[in-house]
Amino acid sequence: MVDLSVIIVSYNTREILLGCLQSVFDTLDETIAANRYSADARALSRGYEVIVVDNASTDDSLPRIEAWCAGEFEHAPQQASLPGVICSPRAPAGLRWASLDAGAAMPSPLPQVLLLRSSRNTGFAGGNNLGLAVAAAAGCRAHWLLNTDTVVAPHSLLALLRRLDERPSAGAVGSHGALL
């Protein structure tokens, strides 16, 4: 069981996907650190998973992401579209990850990053459904659906999780972005 599943659907988006993943891990680190010092934030006490659904990309998206997860590839630091936000260039040390075909038996426990390969392009909705099925099987309490071009702003995840804690009956919470 985990507190949060981050689901990202990708189709031929390796460069922007790396930037998205980097910003996700930056905010996950920030949220975990906030947990240590805040009595009111129980966010991520049971952990998280990041599920990247590859919708049958024809570029080298999947091998590039696998190399990044393994620490074998350092993405050039990227200036995010948010002022003052620069994403980390490499995967977190000791990252637990796996790459599987959609429909394959899931490892237990789930890794921190699961790269799920779809045999065909199921579109954004279909890719999210594949990721949500894996997340539901893990007993996840919250799902965060992101586009690959998302650069996560500092504090955004903590704010979303706190909002869910404030309203336990909420079916969904969302955030809005800024075009800069």
Order of alpha helices (4+ residues) and beta strands (2+ residues): beta-alpha-beta-alpha-beta-beta-beta-beta-alpha-beta-alpha
